[in-house]
Amino acid sequence: MKTEAERAEPACPSAARGGPVSTSIARVARLHRIAAGKLLKDAGLYPGQELMMMHLWESGAVRQSELVKMVELDPSTVTKMLQRLEQAGHVRRRPDPADRRAVLVEATDDDNGLMSAVEAAWTKLEQHTLAGLEPDERAQLGRLLSRVEANLCVETAGCPEVSR
């Protein structure tokens, strides 16, 4: 007879029996992205755009090619995200004066409190994600996920730039 915890846990697909933790990670990542999307909707952002804005807020103006490396996404995906962010008035793109072929991207000064909205969304996301975990469990989870990330970085040929 199954325990209550076993009944609450979704069944692992038979093809994934050799990777139950990987299945859980994939499920958690998908749900985390959905939850982030709901929280970011009020700020007018789609999931992933906030990460791009975080990089821009931290680094200032950067070449678009460098931004692609920072966010570890396909260049066409970054271009589409930047188009949407530019239309919303959150970023501006301009030619790099040092190399007219390159494009500089920067957050606008007039982002209408976007940084505060993103900070609030990520705070809520953290609270929802870790609800019910004790402080020592949260710390342990952080350490374990850092080790998993390091393992995956080795497997994907290094971090933060993932080989494509």
Backbone torsions as a table, in degrees:
resi	resn	phi	psi	omega
1	MET	NA	136.0	-177.9
2	LYS	-77.6	146.6	174.4
3	THR	-77.6	168.6	178.5
4	GLU	-60.9	-40.1	179.2
5	ALA	-63.6	-40.1	179.1
6	GLU	-67.1	-36.4	178.6
7	ARG	-70.0	-33.3	-178.7
8	ALA	-75.6	-25.0	-177.7
9	GLU	-81.9	128.5	178.7
10	PRO	-60.9	146.2	179.4
11	ALA	-66.7	141.4	177.2
12	CYS	-81.1	127.6	178.0
13	PRO	-56.0	146.3	-175.4
14	SER	-59.2	-34.8	180.0
15	ALA	-70.4	-15.6	-178.8
16	ALA	-105.4	12.9	-178.5
17	ARG	-57.8	-28.7	178.1
18	GLY	-79.5	-2.3	-178.2
19	GLY	-143.2	58.7	-178.0
20	PRO	-64.6	-33.9	178.5
21	VAL	-70.5	-41.8	177.8
22	SER	-61.8	-37.4	176.5
23	THR	-63.2	-43.0	178.4
24	SER	-63.8	-42.7	179.5
25	ILE	-61.4	-44.1	179.5
26	ALA	-61.8	-42.9	179.1
27	ARG	-64.5	-46.1	-179.5
28	VAL	-63.7	-42.8	179.6
29	ALA	-61.2	-42.3	179.4
30	ARG	-64.1	-46.5	-179.7
31	LEU	-66.2	-36.9	178.1
32	HIS	-63.1	-42.2	179.2
33	ARG	-65.4	-40.1	178.1
34	ILE	-63.9	-45.8	179.3
35	ALA	-62.6	-42.0	177.5
36	ALA	-61.0	-42.5	179.7
37	GLY	-59.3	-41.1	178.6
38	LYS	-64.3	-41.1	-178.7
39	LEU	-73.4	-32.1	-178.3
40	LEU	-82.5	-16.3	-177.4
41	LYS	-57.0	-40.5	179.7
42	ASP	-62.3	-27.9	178.4
43	ALA	-85.9	-3.7	179.7
44	GLY	79.5	23.0	-179.1
45	LEU	-114.2	153.7	171.3
46	TYR	-99.5	154.3	178.6
47	PRO	-54.6	135.5	-179.1
48	GLY	101.2	-33.5	178.9
49	GLN	-65.9	-34.2	-179.8
50	GLU	-65.9	-33.5	178.1
51	LEU	-66.6	-39.3	177.1
52	MET	-64.1	-44.3	178.9
53	MET	-63.7	-38.5	177.9
54	MET	-58.7	-43.3	178.2
55	HIS	-62.6	-43.3	-179.1
56	LEU	-67.7	-39.4	177.8
57	TRP	-63.3	-37.1	-178.8
58	GLU	-76.8	-39.0	-170.6
59	SER	-101.6	-14.7	-174.6
60	GLY	75.8	-155.1	-178.0
61	ALA	-66.4	129.7	177.9
62	VAL	-136.5	156.3	174.2
63	ARG	-65.8	144.9	-179.6
64	GLN	-59.4	-36.5	179.0
65	SER	-63.5	-35.4	177.0
66	GLU	-70.8	-38.2	178.4
67	LEU	-62.1	-38.8	176.7
68	VAL	-57.0	-44.2	179.0
69	LYS	-67.1	-40.5	-178.5
70	MET	-61.3	-45.2	-175.3
71	VAL	-90.3	-5.6	174.7
72	GLU	55.7	47.4	178.1
73	LEU	-125.8	165.2	176.9
74	ASP	-63.5	139.3	-179.8
75	PRO	-54.0	-37.7	179.8
76	SER	-67.7	-34.1	176.8
77	THR	-66.4	-44.0	178.8
78	VAL	-62.3	-42.7	179.5
79	THR	-59.4	-45.3	179.3
80	LYS	-63.7	-42.8	178.8
81	MET	-62.6	-42.9	-179.8
82	LEU	-65.5	-37.7	177.3
83	GLN	-59.4	-45.6	179.7
84	ARG	-65.7	-42.8	179.7
85	LEU	-66.8	-35.1	178.2
86	GLU	-68.6	-42.8	178.4
87	GLN	-62.5	-32.7	179.0
88	ALA	-81.3	-6.8	178.2
89	GLY	85.3	14.4	-177.4
90	HIS	-90.6	-25.2	178.8
91	VAL	-135.2	161.0	171.3
92	ARG	-133.2	146.7	176.6
93	ARG	-118.8	143.5	179.2
94	ARG	-153.2	158.5	177.9
95	PRO	-63.5	144.4	176.8
96	ASP	-76.4	120.7	-178.8
97	PRO	-61.2	-24.6	179.4
98	ALA	-80.4	-21.4	-179.6
99	ASP	-155.1	98.9	-173.7
100	ARG	-60.9	-15.6	177.8
101	ARG	-79.4	-22.9	-178.2
102	ALA	-90.4	154.6	-179.9
103	VAL	-115.3	130.9	173.8
104	LEU	-94.3	141.4	178.1
105	VAL	-123.5	137.9	177.0
106	GLU	-148.9	154.5	174.8
107	ALA	-72.6	143.8	178.0
108	THR	-80.1	156.9	175.5
109	ASP	-71.2	-27.4	-176.2
110	ASP	-98.4	63.7	-179.2
111	ASP	-98.5	16.6	171.5
112	ASN	51.3	46.2	177.3
113	GLY	72.5	20.2	-177.1
114	LEU	-60.6	-41.5	-178.5
115	MET	-60.5	-42.9	178.6
116	SER	-63.3	-40.0	179.2
117	ALA	-65.6	-39.9	178.2
118	VAL	-67.1	-43.2	177.9
119	GLU	-59.0	-43.9	179.7
120	ALA	-64.5	-42.4	179.8
121	ALA	-62.7	-43.6	-179.0
122	TRP	-69.4	-31.6	176.0
123	THR	-65.9	-45.3	177.1
124	LYS	-63.1	-41.9	179.6
125	LEU	-60.5	-43.1	178.5
126	GLU	-62.4	-43.5	179.6
127	GLN	-62.4	-45.9	179.5
128	HIS	-65.5	-42.3	-176.2
129	THR	-64.3	-39.6	-173.5
130	LEU	-103.9	10.3	179.6
131	ALA	-54.4	135.7	177.6
132	GLY	85.6	-6.5	177.6
133	LEU	-94.1	136.2	176.6
134	GLU	-73.4	158.6	-179.7
135	PRO	-52.8	-40.9	179.5
136	ASP	-69.6	-32.1	176.1
137	GLU	-68.6	-39.2	177.5
138	ARG	-62.2	-44.6	179.4
139	ALA	-63.6	-43.3	179.3
140	GLN	-63.7	-42.6	178.3
141	LEU	-60.5	-43.6	177.7
142	GLY	-58.9	-44.0	179.2
143	ARG	-65.2	-44.1	-179.2
144	LEU	-64.6	-42.7	179.0
145	LEU	-65.8	-34.2	175.8
146	SER	-63.5	-39.8	177.6
147	ARG	-67.1	-40.9	177.7
148	VAL	-62.9	-43.6	178.7
149	GLU	-60.3	-44.3	178.7
150	ALA	-61.1	-41.7	177.3
151	ASN	-60.5	-43.6	-178.9
152	LEU	-69.7	-32.1	176.7
153	CYS	-63.5	-40.8	177.4
154	VAL	-63.1	-43.8	-178.3
155	GLU	-65.9	-31.8	-178.4
156	THR	-97.7	17.9	175.1
157	ALA	70.2	37.7	169.3
158	GLY	111.1	159.5	178.9
159	CYS	-130.3	158.5	-4.8
160	PRO	-79.8	-11.2	-177.6
161	GLU	-84.6	116.6	179.9
162	VAL	-90.5	130.3	177.5
163	SER	-66.8	139.1	-179.5
164	ARG	-115.0	NA	NA
